[in-house]
């Protein structure tokens, strides 16, 4: 069971949510492409609960929630997305490639299945260093359209690698199929065909997601080979193909205590659902509001710091193509 | 002739790397069985299946796993069997291995060694006989080596496993079991190397064509300077420019179609930087712009031969 403590899931959820909301509000400054994680934060918060030092993480072009939830420096994240020279990536990565080696995120691929096979090697390398370390491998439902996901599930089982695959699925099932682009009945069923057992969870509920991730991670750490979590989230209305827009307004934690009359706020939003769970367990609404105020202030401060960072000098773009001449 | 074959040279260096560096892991189809061309013969017996890893026929995921291993501090060595299979592994090679160091701001390294073979001459058909040197060399962040002798192959394997960057080694199909050394053996694999001095013409070549150029020059009796390009990316043009200052004529040989090829890169660099030193236009002798045909007669016609090279040398010297 996940304890009813606001610091456990709600704080990472809010860090992620407030980061992306501010980013959408600052879209004009980005001058380019970006994706947000709004609606998908449950898996990120669950990761924050279960990741240990020594674990590796691969994420996707929707990586903001993973980094923010794990406690990455939000000013560095803002600066990188805004094309500034503050963190180690120096403006060469941008929104879709955010990484943080301190958190075990060495590289983030923006190819839809790009990080999945890399997780195999990271797990292989890590398992030899620390016996119970794992690699958390996040990818979206769309990655099942690409061959390397199927190759990687097979390989992970064949080599019994300590990989926790987490598919963030925000596609709607239709006509008895997992989604419009898959013939299989579910994405979990595809993993199972490759011998990778797992669970499907309602990822609109962060606590349920964290519990499921905990169960699967336990088996992987114990040397049981790979596991697969299908995290079924709702699609946030603002997640369009390219540029997200603020379709639902700034999240108000008070919406957790009143009917709002729309499906997103009443049922789908993982942030509000975690608020409801905490309130149901007796946490006062004032406690949630005060946590939110603290997180929001920190995120706003980070945006200001990111904005103030310098841009990289032009010659910096010519460096680091190769590591040795 | 004594000494190792090219494959044996490469295997010797790989064996040494496995012995001396516990980070080295070999991945590939049938590598535990010795590899399709004998590169990894008996290695599994000494180093075990954890370090000499047979893989399924999953080029994309295997290359991705190798990128992950490299990021995780290991030294993966991937036997890709045929360079044609780069196509199936290209997302991880081109989009990831080549770019991760740059995108990380110089903090992450992908020390990945990829061994593969390329070239026509053994009737394998269009999907197992091409060279993709120009294609690979065009991607910033990838290093490409083309060893032309057993000693060069050993040096390339060792250098690739010592290097912090992704390195693709393309060995010439027709040289795999050759013991033929080159006079310049023993030097760095990272430099184009002067194989033979001459005064009338410079020939820049790669792989088997280095040997054919020496043979053609020997037959003709002309004084030909021969350069083994060896490092195809980043292309090492300096030794060619230096040679052209002495000979004033350049013939570039390469076993791939001219468009976008390494031969074209050399030719353009010399035309740009040494135009006023030249006594004749730079000449490229390359493969025809077609896939490699399978039939023996057609494939033999497709490939550059000693006679083609001797004729081009003569024409250029007589110009």
Interface residues (C-beta under 8 A of the other chain):
Chain A: X56 X58 X87 X88 X89 X90 X92 X93 X97 X99 X101 X106 X107 X109 X111 X114 X116 X117 X118 X119 X120 X121 X122 X123 X124 X125 X126 X129 X135 X147 X148 X151 X152 X154 X155 X158 X159 X319 X320 X321 X322 X323 X324
Chain B: X25 X53 X55 X56 X58 X60 X61 X62 X63 X64 X65 X66 X67 X68 X69 X70 X71 X72 X73 X74 X76 X91 X92 X95 X96 X100 X101 X102 X103 X104 X105 X106 X107 X108 X109 X140 X141 X143 X163 X164 X165 X234
